[in-house]
Amino acid sequence: MKHPAFLKTRDEVTGQLALLRAQIDAARAAARREAEAAAPEAAPEAEAALESCVDRLWSRPRECRTQVVQLLAHLSQLDDPSLAMLCSSFSRYISDHAVEASRP
């Protein structure tokens, strides 16, 4: 038989853990709602930046196009609110460093 003090402490700890779990679930739900609310505002800007970037790179050699498609595939797997910022930074980098490819 277990000591009554142990049983009391275990029950208190179990109750506190359940309360913390409920708080974590509520915080996750709130963060998810905030991310969903912010996503429609950021999506058009990110889409425009990405489209512009891909348009510029499409005139590049095949290897470069392949790398861009692979990058976009990996970016599409991200579920992160900073994706719009990442796309914007990528677009800005390409705008600053891309040069037209010479055609043979």
C-alpha positions as CSV (number, residue, x, y, z in Angstrom):
1,M,0.0,0.0,0.0
2,K,1.3,3.5,-0.9
3,H,1.8,6.2,1.6
4,P,-1.1,8.8,1.8
5,A,1.3,11.7,1.4
6,F,2.7,10.1,-1.8
7,L,-0.9,9.6,-3.2
8,K,-1.8,13.2,-2.3
9,T,1.4,14.6,-4.0
10,R,0.8,12.4,-7.1
11,D,-2.7,13.6,-7.4
12,E,-1.6,17.2,-7.2
13,V,1.1,16.8,-9.8
14,T,-1.3,14.9,-12.1
15,G,-3.8,17.8,-11.7
16,Q,-1.1,20.4,-12.5
17,L,0.1,18.5,-15.5
18,A,-3.5,18.3,-16.8
19,L,-3.9,22.1,-16.3
20,L,-0.6,22.7,-18.1
21,R,-1.6,20.5,-21.0
22,A,-4.9,22.4,-21.3
23,Q,-3.0,25.7,-21.3
24,I,-0.6,24.4,-24.0
25,D,-3.5,23.3,-26.2
26,A,-5.2,26.7,-25.8
27,A,-2.0,28.5,-26.7
28,R,-1.4,26.3,-29.8
29,A,-5.0,26.9,-30.9
30,A,-4.6,30.7,-30.5
31,A,-1.3,30.6,-32.4
32,R,-2.9,28.6,-35.2
33,R,-5.8,31.1,-35.4
34,E,-3.3,34.0,-35.5
35,A,-1.3,32.4,-38.2
36,E,-4.4,31.6,-40.3
37,A,-5.6,35.2,-39.9
38,A,-2.2,36.6,-41.0
39,A,-1.8,34.2,-43.9
40,P,-4.3,35.8,-46.3
41,E,-2.6,39.2,-45.9
42,A,0.9,37.8,-46.6
43,A,-0.1,35.4,-49.4
44,P,-0.5,37.9,-52.3
45,E,2.8,39.6,-51.6
46,A,4.6,36.3,-51.4
47,E,2.9,35.0,-54.5
48,A,3.8,38.1,-56.5
49,A,7.4,38.0,-55.3
50,L,7.8,34.4,-56.1
51,E,6.2,34.7,-59.5
52,S,8.5,37.6,-60.4
53,C,11.5,35.6,-59.2
54,V,10.5,32.5,-61.2
55,D,9.9,34.6,-64.3
56,R,13.4,36.1,-64.2
57,L,15.0,32.7,-63.6
58,W,13.1,30.9,-66.3
59,S,15.4,32.5,-68.9
60,R,18.4,30.9,-67.2
61,P,19.9,27.5,-68.1
62,R,18.1,24.2,-67.5
63,E,20.2,23.4,-64.4
64,C,19.2,26.6,-62.7
65,R,15.5,26.1,-63.5
66,T,15.7,22.6,-62.0
67,Q,17.2,24.0,-58.8
68,V,14.5,26.6,-58.6
69,V,11.7,24.0,-59.0
70,Q,13.4,21.9,-56.3
71,L,13.6,24.9,-54.0
72,L,10.0,25.7,-54.5
73,A,9.0,22.1,-53.8
74,H,10.8,22.2,-50.5
75,L,9.4,25.7,-49.6
76,S,5.9,24.4,-50.3
77,Q,6.4,21.7,-47.6
78,L,7.1,24.4,-44.9
79,D,4.3,25.2,-42.5
80,D,5.8,28.4,-41.1
81,P,4.6,32.0,-40.8
82,S,8.0,33.2,-41.9
83,L,7.6,31.7,-45.3
84,A,6.5,35.0,-46.8
85,M,9.6,36.7,-45.4
86,L,11.8,33.9,-46.8
87,C,10.2,34.2,-50.3
88,S,10.6,38.0,-50.2
89,S,14.3,37.7,-49.2
90,F,14.9,35.1,-51.9
91,S,13.2,37.3,-54.5
92,R,15.3,40.3,-53.4
93,Y,18.5,38.2,-53.6
94,I,17.7,37.0,-57.1
95,S,16.8,40.6,-58.2
96,D,20.2,41.8,-56.9
97,H,22.3,38.9,-58.2
98,A,20.6,37.5,-61.3
99,V,22.2,38.1,-64.7
100,E,20.8,37.2,-68.1
101,A,22.2,34.0,-69.4
102,S,23.8,34.1,-72.8
103,R,22.1,32.0,-75.4
104,P,24.3,29.8,-77.7
